[in-house]
Amino acid sequence: MILIISKSEMEDTTNQVMDWLDTFNGDYYRLNGEDFMNKADIINGQIQFESFNSEAITVIWNRRWSSRGLINFENEEYYDALGAKNSSTLLRSLRQENGILRSFLHSKLNSKVWTTRPEKTSANKIKNLEIAKSCNLSVPEYIITSNKYKLSQFAKKHERIICKPISETPFFSSSIENDIVETLILYTKSFTANQIEEEIEDTFFKSLFQQQIIKEFEIRVFYLNDTCYSMAIFSQNDKQTQVDFRNYNDAKPNRTVPFILPKEVEENVKKFCRKAEYNIGSLDLIKSTDGKYYFLEINPVGQFGMVSYPCNYNLEKKLAKYLIDENKKVK
């Protein structure tokens, strides 16, 4: 049986893959993170589910976990009762409890076939940059520092540099009028050496900086079972998306088209995914104006809807077939 670990909200991709699994009569069960927390019991080391036998699981599509907060901390009553500091401590404690339960579930399913193993769902960007270099992929020069002088010297070496999160990009929620919640995201920011001198403090929290690659276009590659499905994104033609294409221009979206990587680059991408032990993932690359292809990072969970539809790759169907084929192999 195929186990889909997902979340209950905003997971249209999961729903579409399930539609294809139904079309192919696939044997599967969807376990949302919320369902595990609310409906599963652990009795003397054995996880008991209401709806299925975990012993029947052979293949796991590790898609998501849970999107809902364990406690609604937007409710002012919690702050009134505990105070902001204690509320934060309680939330952190509950998240740790959640993490231990989730880790135990993973350990019980360790012997199964995973699309993305649990320890790989959060990518180590720095480690992956080094692995990419070892696989003959070009990567931007970078520095991780908390020192303005060292950063300034690095910035002077390059025309422009960018700053980006070392770990996953955090999302923030901001309540605006009429109970509407706006999602805020940290975008990649570009700096010149002069801006470093004028705007940055002498010391700051240790951060990741890279040389800014002048791009001809960006490339999103969805990797599945040693096959690459690539899309070119012409983000450099719009000032709003030049540095970070996620800063979408909804009024005038970037042009996106199917793209075939040069054979050598594609083989190096595959070599990277094998060496880093990814069976699935979405990679970000840049083709620079000097003709080089630069590796930036990988999302190990694999966001592929934005590649599937514009390029007509039908990746939801391909993933469903992959899961069914892997399930048959194990059986």
N, C-alpha and C positions, 0 to 999 in steps of 0.2 A: 504494500500500500504506500502511496505517496502522501507525505505529510506536508502541508503548507503552513508555515509559521508566518503569520501576518498580523495586521491590526484591523480593527473594526471600522475605522473611518478613513476616508480619502484614500482608498486603495483601488482605484478603477482598474489599474493594471492587473492586480490579483484577480479581480472579477473576470476580466477578459481571458486570462489564461485558464481559469476555471471553466469558462464557456467552451473553450477548445478541448479541455479534458473531458467534459460532458459529451462533446461531439465524437470523441474517439473512445468513449466508454472507459475512460481512465478510472482506476480505483484510487480515490484520494479522500483526505479529510483535511479541513481547514481549521487550524487552531490559532485564534487571535490571542495576543498577550493578555487582554482583559479576561478572556474566557478561562485561561489557565489560572489566573489569580482568583477568579470567582467560582469556578466550577470543578477544579481538580483538587484532589486530596492526596496527601502523602502519608501512608500508613506503614510504619515500620520499614521505611526505605523504599516502598513501592508506590509509584505514582498511579493513581486510579482516576480515570476519566469517565464521565457519564456516558459518552457516546461511542467510544471505540476502544479497541484493545491495542495498547502501545506495542505489544510484541509483533503485531502484523506490519509495523512500519519498516520499509526498506530504503526509501529515498526521501530526502527532506529538501524542500525548496525554502531556504532561509531568507524570507523576504523582509519582514519587519518584526516589530514586537508590539508595543502598546503606545498609543498616542494620548490616551486620557491621563490626566493627573490623578494620583492616588487620593488626593484631597483637593477640593476646590478652594485654593488659597486666594482666589479673587473675592471670596466671601469675607467681608470685613469682620464677621464674628470671630474668626480664628485669630485675627490680629488683636482684637479687643481682649480675648481670653488669654492669649499667650504672649502677645507682643511680637513685633517683627523679628527680633533676633531668635526667640524661641520657636517661632513658627518656621523659620528657615532651618533650625536644627532638627525639628520634627520631620520636615519634608526630606531632609538629607538622610535621616535615619530610616524612613519608610522606603526611600529609594535603595538604600543598602539592603534592606530586607528583601525587596523585589529582586535585586541583583543576585542575592544568594539563592533564592528559589529558582530563578532563571538558570543560574549556573548549574544547579542540581539537575534540572531537566536536561540540559545539554550533556551532562556527564552520563545520564542514563541512556542517552541516544548516541553516545560517542561512536559506537561501532557501525552506525548507519552511513549511507552515502549522502553527503551534503553537497548542495550547490556551492554554498559558501560556509565554511566551518565557522563556528561561533567566535573563535579567537581571531578570525580574519575580517569580521564585519566592520571593525573600526580600523581603517587603514593607517599605518605608520608612514606618513608622507616622506619623512627623511630617509627611513630605511628603504622605501620604494624608489626614491631617487637614486640611491646607491646601487640597488639591484638593476635599475634601468641602465645605468652607466655600464655595469658589468655585462649587459646584454647588447652593448654597442648602440644604445639609443642616446641621442644627444639630450642633455638636460641643461636648463639655465644655471649659470653660476649663482650660488646663494650663500648667505651668511645668517646665522642665528645668533643674535647678540642683544645685550641690554645697554650697550655702551655707544653713546653718540659719536665719539671720535672715530671708533672703528667703523661704525655705519657710514660716517661721512667719507672716510677713505674708500670704502666699498662703492659708494655712490659716485665718487669722482672718477672711478675706473670705468663706469658705464654712463651712457647718456641719460638714461632714466632707470629707476628701480621700482619694484612693486612690493607691497606688504600684504601678506595673506595669513590666515590662521594656520598654526602648526598642526592642530587636530581638525576635527570636523567643524564645519561652519555652523556657529550657533544661530538659532532663531529666537526672536523675542516677540512677545505679543504686547500690543499697545491698544488700550481701549479708547475709542474715539466716540463721537456723539451717537446717540440712538442705539447704544449697546452693540455697536459694530466693533469687532476686534480686527486690528490691522497687524499683519505679520511683518516684522522687521528683520532684515538680514544684513550681515556684515559683508560688504562687497570688497573685492580687491582694489587697493588704492595705489595710484602712481605718484612717485616723488622725483624731483630733481635734486641735485646736490645742494643747490641754494635753499630749497624748501626744507631740507634736513637741517641746515644751519639755522634757519629762521624759526621753524615750527616745532622742532623736537627738543625735549628736555635732555639734560646731560645724561641721565639714566632713566630707564623705563623698563617695563616688564619684558622679559626676553621674548623676542619676536622673530619671525621668519621674513627675510627680505631676499628677493631674487632680481637678477638683471631683467629688465623688461625687454622681451623679444618683440621686435617690430614685425608684425605678422602680415602675411599675404591673406591668410584665412585660418580659422580654427577647424579642428577635426574632432568629432566625437566618435569613438569606436566602441561598439558593443561587442564584447568577446563572449562567445558561448561554445564550449566544447571544441576548442582549437580552431574556431572559425571567427573571422572578423567581419563585422558589418559596419561600414564607415559612412559618415556624413560630413560634408564640408559646410561650415557656418561662416558666412561673409559678414562678420561682426565689425570688421575694421572700417567699413564704409559709414558707420554711424558713430558720432562722438559719444553718444550715450552708452554704447556697447563696446567701444574700442578696447577698454581695459578689462572689462568683465561682461561677457555676453549675458550673464544672468540678470543684469540690470536692463531687463527687456524693454524694448520700445513697442508697446502694444499698438500704438497708432501706425507704426511703420516697421513691422517685424523684419528681422534679418532674413536674407535669402538663404535657404538651405537646400542642398542637392545631394544625391548619392555620390559617393566618392570611392575610388579604388586606390588604396595605398600602394606605393612602389613596393615591388616584391621583397626587397631587402628590408624595408621598414616593417612590413607586415610580418616577416619571419622573426624580426627582433622583438616585435610586440608579443608574438606568440611565445617566444623564448622567455620573455619577462614574465608572462602570466604563468608559465609552467614553473619557472624558478621561484616565483613568489607564491606559488600554490593557490592560484585562483582558477576555478572552473568557469566562473562567470564574472563579469565586471564591465563597467563603463569607463573608458580611458579618455582623458583630454590631452590632445596634442595640438601643436601649432606648426603650420608651415610658415617659415620666416621669409622675409623678402630676399634673403641670401640663398634660398633654396633648401635650407636644412629643415628637418622635421624634429621638433623638440617634444619630449615627453614631459607632461606637467604632473599628472596624478591619476589615480584610479579610484572609482567608487566601487567597492567590492560587492555591494548588493546588486548593482546594475540597474540604473535608471535607463530604460530603453524606449519608453513611449514616444519621446521626442525624436528618436531616430526611426522608429518603426513606421509611423504614419507618413511623414514627408517623403521617405525613401521607398515606401511600399515594400518593406522587407517582411512584413507580417511576422514580427518576432514573437508575438504572443503565441502564435501557432507553433513556431519552431521550438519554443521553450516547452510547450505542452508535450510535443512529440519527444523531446529529449528526456523529459521526466518519465514518460511512459516507457521509453526504450531502456532507461536505466533501471526502472522497476522490473522489467522483464529479465534483464541480465541477472539481477540478484535472485529472482525467483528460480 
